[in-house]
């Protein structure tokens, strides 16, 4: 905890940083790993701010991170590697204040440093293959475990095991064939918290946990609200992609890092994703569906077996364009997870199906420099629990540079009358400095 005087100074410092950055011209910088490989700025692949992808960013990811620019290459028989191993360090410094944890007026908020610290290594592996690997920079005592409170929502979340494992997420993208404009790829992957869509995803609707325009992922995304697109996952993505569509079928299991990894081949769950991404006039659009089905039969660690149900679905869509000279992004999604006492998600093992709807609008008031956003999320878990509430999020982002973002947002939660304590849910302020070095 920190005292109120320190909180005030911290907020003043954040505002001062923004004012100074307005007055001092800044050279455009890029998120390092892929920017170094391609010799392109961040804005080549990202819309408004990273990590939100634009059409070129989707093409780069679909190609398996193999595009190179001015960087020197090692070329020879059956080898094509960048001369440098490209890497980024991702960090977040956050201050959060929520009235949900107030203790007789003594809660002045919390500084979280580092809220996230990871080394990202990725890029071209060969002519037709690329990779992305996330290495955690936190110790065993600092890894997120089941039962950790999310201060942006008040919900209890976690990656599951809490084990000390520096390999948080990894995938290897093999482009195995091409027919016309369609690329066929095979992508084995494993992740501690990014979900079954981690193997391959291109939209910015929260269909995959880390692919989102704003920090408050549950504040605008149905897939993140229900938890369908988060959590531990290991599988193989089988993908067909082109400039205006992609299809992903992934056999997978909700496990990672030695947890739930003893799985029968007949007991794999199934993830299916299809999306259409056309340009409508000058607007870059996308509409898609996600479907989770099947039961994962895994080891219970005691010589027995556990059946994990994964059933659920999401429909989502996005539009990226401009209003006058101001870029505008709109992202929406709706979905359900099937009620089952054996469902691997807590909100989905009630008596009724859980449902969620979310929408986000993000307007660039200064293109590629400053934007404001507003989001609304409705949630119904089908039973009277404290996790059944709606939320409204408002905030803004300022790009101190293309790879350093200052974000301030406010979340207001509202109950549906099922909370026995109060009809008014938590409210949260958060100031975050997010940087990729």
N, C-alpha and C positions, 0 to 999 in steps of 0.2 A: 504494500500500500504506500501511497505518497500523500503528503499533506496538500492542502488546498493552495497554498502559496506556490508550491512547485508546479502544480497543475496549471495555474494561471501563467506562470513563466513559460511553461512548455508550449501552451497554446499561442502565446505571444511570439515565441520563437518561430513556430510554424508559419504564422502570418507574415512575420518579417522576412522569412526565406522567400515566400511568394512575392512580396513587394520588391525585394532586391532583384529577383530573377526577371521581373518585368522591366526593370530599369537597365539591366546589364545585358548586352547582346550575348547570346550563347551559341557556340558552335554545335551543330547537330551531331549527336552521338548515337550509337546503336547498341542494342543488346548484343553482347560480345560473340557468343559461340557461332551462330549462323551468320551474323553480320561480318565477322572476320573471314569466314569461308567464302562468302559471296561478294564481299567488298561493296555491300549495299547498306544504306541506312535502314533503321527500323521501320520507317514509314513505307518502305517498299513492300513489306509483307503484312503490316498491321493497319487496322482502321481505327482512327482517333487515338488509341493508346494500346500498348501491348498488354495482354497477349491476344487481343481480339484480331482475328485473321480477316484479311481482304481476299479478293479473288487470286491475286498473285501468291499470297501466303498459302492459300489452299493448294495451289499448283506445286509449290515448293514441298509441302508436306506430302502430297500425293506421290511426288517423285522420289520419296524416301530420303529427303535431305541431301541429295546428291549434286545439286547445282553448285558450281564453283564460279569464282570471279577472278580477280587479279592475284589471288594467293598462289604461290608456287606449288607445283604438284610433283609427286614421284610417280613416273609413268614407266611401264615396262610390260613384259608378257604377264598377263593375268594379275596386274596390280595397277591401281589408280588411287593414290592417297594424297591428301593435302600434306605439305611438308610440316605443318604444325598441327598438334592436337588442339582443337578449338574447344574452349571451355568458358563457362560463366559462373560467377558466384551470385546467387540470388539471396537477398536478405530483406526482412521487413522489420521496421521499428514502429511500434504501435502504442498509442495511449487509448484506453477504453474505459468508459464510465457507464455503468448500467445501474438503474434503480432496483433491479431485481435482486441484488445482493446487498442492499443497504442494511447496515446494522446500527440502528439508533442514530443515524445521521453521521456515522464515522467513516463511511466508505467514500473515499475521494477518487476512486478509480484505480487503474493499474497500468504500469508501463510494462510492455512485453518486448523484451529484447534478448536474443533474437526470437521473434515469433516464428519465423521460418528462416532456416539457414541451410542452403544446399549448394552443392557443386554440380552443375550441369555440363556434361561432356557429350558432344554429338557431332554429326556431320557425315561426310562421305566415307564409306567403308570399302567400296570397290565401285566399278563402273555401274553396277545395277543393285547396289545395296548401300544402306545407310543405317545409322543407329542413333539412339538417344538414351542417356543414362543419368540418373539422379542419385548423387551420393550425399547422404545426410551428414551435416557438420555438428550435430548435437550428440551428447552422450546418452547412455542408456537411461539415466534418470530423467532426461528431458524429452524423451520420445512421447508422442501422444498415445494415450491408452484409453481403453473403453471406460467411459465415465467422465471424460474431460468435458467441462462446460464450454460451449461456444458463446462468447460474449456478444457476438453480433446477432444472436437469435435467442439466447437463453436455453437452447436445446442441448441435450447431452449427446456427444458424439465421440468418435474415436477411430483409430485405425485398427484396433483389435488386439494385437499381441503385446505391444509395449516392449518388445525385445530390442536389444542393441543390435542393429543391422544397418550398416552404412549404405548398403545397396537398397535404396528406397523404391526406385522404379527403373525399369530398363526394358527396351524393346529393340529388335533388329528388323529392319524393313528390307525384304527381298523383293525386287521387281522381277517376276519369273517369266512373264510373257506380255506381248502387246498385240492387239488386234484392232487396226484402224486407230481411233483416238482413245481406245479403252486400254488401261493399264491393269494387269492382274498382279496382285502382290500377296505375299505370305509374311505375316508379322507375328512371331512369337514374342510374348511379353509377360511381365510380372510387375505388380505395383502394390505398395502398402496402403494406398488410400484413394487412388484415382479412378477406380471402378473398371468394369468390364469393357467400357468404351475406350480405354486408354490405348488399346492397340491401334485404332484408327478412328478419328473424328475430325470434321472440318467446320461444323457450325459453332456459333458462339452463344448458344442458348442454355448453356449449362448441361448439355447432353454428355459432356465429360467434365469432371470436376474442375480441372485447372484451366479449362478453355471458357473464360467468362469475361465480360466487359468490366464488372465491378467486383469489389471484394466480398460483398454480402451475397454469397451465392444462393442461399436459401431465400433471400428476399425477392428473387425474380424468376427462379427456375423451378418448375415442377419436378424435374428429375432429381435436383439436389434437395428439394424439400422432402421428398419421399425417401431419399437415400438410394434410389435405384441406380444412379450413375456415380456412386462413390463407393469407397470401401476397398478391402483387399480383393485382388483378382489376379489369376494366372490363366493364360489361355493362348490361343493362336488365332489371330484375325486373318480371315480369307477375304480379300478385297478386290472388287472391280471398281475402277474410278475413271472418270473423264472430266472435262472442263465443266460439264453441266449436270453431273450426277455422281453418286457413289453408293455402293452396296457393300455391306460388311456382315459376314456371318462369322461368329466366334464361338467355338466350343470352349467352355471355361469352368473354373471352380472358384468359389469365394475363399481363396487362401493365398498366402504369400510368406516367404521367408521361413519355411518349415512348418507353418501353421496350416492345418487342413490340407496338406499336400499329398497325403496317402489316399489317392482317389482311384476308384475303378474307372476304366475307360467307358464302361456302360453307364457310369453315374455322372457324366459331365452335364452341366447345364448348358443352355443355348441362348445366345444373344444375337439378335438380328437388327440391322440398321439399314434404312434406305432413305436417300434424300435427293431431291431435285434442286439444282442451283442455277437457274437461268438469270440472265439480265432482262429486265422489263423496262424498256426505255433506258434511262441512265441509272436505274436502280439495280443493285446487285442483291438478288433475293435468294431465299432458300426455304424449302418446306420438306419436312421429313417425318419419319416414324421410327420409334425404337420399341423392340419387343423382347422381353425376357421370359423364358419358358424352361420348364424342366426342373428336375431335382438333382442336386449334386450329392452323391453318396461318398462321404469322407470318413476318415478315421476319427474316432472320438478320443484318441490318445490312451485308451485303456484296453485295447484289443478288440473293441467293438466298432460299430459303424453309426454314423449320424446322417440323417437325411435333411438336407437344407433346400427348402423351396425357394425359387427365385422369381416367380411369376409376376409380371407387371407390364405396363405399356405407357408410352409417351407419344404425343404428336407435338411438333414444334415448328416454328417458322421465324424468319428474320428478314429485315429489309435494311440495306445500307445505301444511302444516297446523300442528297443535300437539299436544304431549303435555302434558296438564294445561294449565298457563299458559305453557309454553315452546314457542316456534315451532320447527318442525323442517322442514328441507328435505332431500330425497333426490334425487340426480341420477345417472343411469347411462346408459352408451352402449356399443355394440359396433359394430365395423366392419372393413372390409377395403379395401385398394386393390389393383387388378389389376396383377400383375407385367408390366412392359413396359420394354425398354431405352430407349424414347423417352418414358417417363413424366416429367412435369415435376417430380415429387417424388423426392428422393433415396432415401427408404426404399421406394419403389414401383418402382424399376427393377432389382430383383434377379431371381433365377430363380424365386422363389416369391412368391405373394401375401403382402403384409404384413397382419397382424391386430393389433387392439388392443381391450382392454376396460378401462373405467374406472367407478368408483363413488365418490360423495362423500356424506357425511352431515354436516349442519351444524345444531347445536342452540343455540338462544338461551337461555343460562342467565339472562340479564337481558334481557327483551324489548326490542328496538330499541336495545340498549346494548352488550351483550357476548355473543359466541357462541364456541363451540368447534367444531372440525371434524376429520374424519379421512377420508382418501381412499386408494384403492388403484388402481394401474394396472398392467396386464399388457400386454406388447408382444412380438410375434414377427414379425420382418421376413423370416423365411424363409431366412436365411443367417447364417453366423457372422461378425457384425460387432459393433463396440463399441457400436452404437446399439440393440442387441437386449437390453433389460433391463427389469425390473419396478421399481416404486417404491411406497413408502408415505409418505404425508404426514400429519402431525398439526400442529395449530396453533390459534390463536385470534385473534379480532378484537375490538377495543374502539372504539366510536364516541365519539371525543372530542366530536363533534357530528354531526349528520346528514350533513354534508358533509366530515368529517375522520375518517379511519379509521386506527387503529394496528393493524398485523397482524404477528404473529410466527408463523413456522412452521418445521418441520424436515422435510427430505426424506431418506429412506434408500433407496438404490438397491441392488438385488440382481441379480447376473448369473445366467444360466442355464447357466454352464459353458463358454460360447463365447469369453469374453474370455481371451486368451492371457496377459495380465499378472497378473490376479487374479480370483478368484471373487467378491470383494467390491467393489461399485461405490462411487461417491461418496456422501458424505453432505453435506448443505447446511443451514446455518442462515440464515434471513433475517429481518431486522426492517425493516418498511416503514411509512412515514408517507405516506398517500395523501390528497390534498386537492383539492377543487374549489372555487374561489373565485368 
